[in-house]
Amino acid sequence: MARVVVVGGGYGGVTVAKALDDVADVVLVEPKDAFHHNVAALRALVAPDWPARMFLPYDRLLTRGTVVRDRAVRVAPDGVLLASGTRLTADYIVLATGSSYSFPAKADRLSTVESLSRYEAARSSLGAASRVLLLGAGAIAASRAAKRQPIAKATQLKEKNFSTCTRSPTARGSSHASHSPWDDVAFSSTYIPKADGSKRPLSIPTR
């Protein structure tokens, strides 16, 4: 069976890893302990019950594959060198390192517990403010202004029920021991663009 090493556990990385879990030996390399649903991150600044819903633990993402908590420091055609010194051999490598944004748009801690503390501290600080200045009136600023209305009415940028997230992951923890929070996450089909402009489903040869 072909081994696929996926570097990065963001939206692209988890989608590819989960899609190939049944047909390949998948190894997902990610330093954090949980996937962060950052599209909905700004809501965590005003909704106290929201932060815990943004983090899905990687330990229940794959059925057959493996998640390695480490950083990739070097990528070669036949493998990936990790910060710990471990070298992962691979038949295929998927680079899905994603992008980086400052907190609170994205969590800046490797531990979910530390990230939750960061969001709680930020929410408390925002709640204690009498006025908040938002620079810009795009989707993110409008969303934050709308979500902040219950805390402070002094925000001058107003928008009604604006949301950048149409579906959120299930909160961590479930009343059913066999249930995984990943079971409720819908992944978009992954396609590879072709030269003629059409697309074909992502697949990998099995050995």
Steps between C-alpha positions, in 0.01 A plus 500: 500500500633841405604729784378860485647758735280806538681803642251731671172434677292793380194483277691365201712258699219334693285476186771317307600281795143390567425445131803270458472321834331196346733456204845597626728495802443862606725690740384849594771729643366781717646662816162592650283254693175600330362642178397864536184606316639851456231622261282543809778624729377857542172380648703365793565859609135554590343156549628327816385154389650527153880452546476131597296432187782618273749228594477141376765259634716333238513172689158406362542635148641189330381140526809332357755777463730667752527855629849609604528808721814660364625759253642431157839670459603352167314337213671280240350305210501180705431616852454764767743591780335604825622742766543206740752343263263229377492443127179383336538318171224560249379397156297818478525827690221756534609847609202660671674743734230761445523862607565688821307785659540676830280411798201497531444424132699180558610327817868563575552219754569132436285387792122524490491575873734796455306621196172494692661704777617754244152540353343529844747774598434687175123470546526635854708796387257578221206472735657749739547760225245778461594573141678305229647644180483280192717604208339388176146400409552174318350163584723440803447845652126487439480155652690602810290813544174306474614235744619760748164677531385303807813609690535867416264724307765757423629321192433732209518242224175303501381197312218259572564129556801494274688171506796366306421143601210302356568185696701446815666186635341322792615604846776293651365214701192294434247302697580203276838344572534364146412830337780714358460876450646445154189297408300823479745689282418507131807502276476641151593263221862539403579543132812548293479757217592373152661692215173528308331670796304198616551327834549141609452351847811469715623141502823316561629168366492216753766238527 
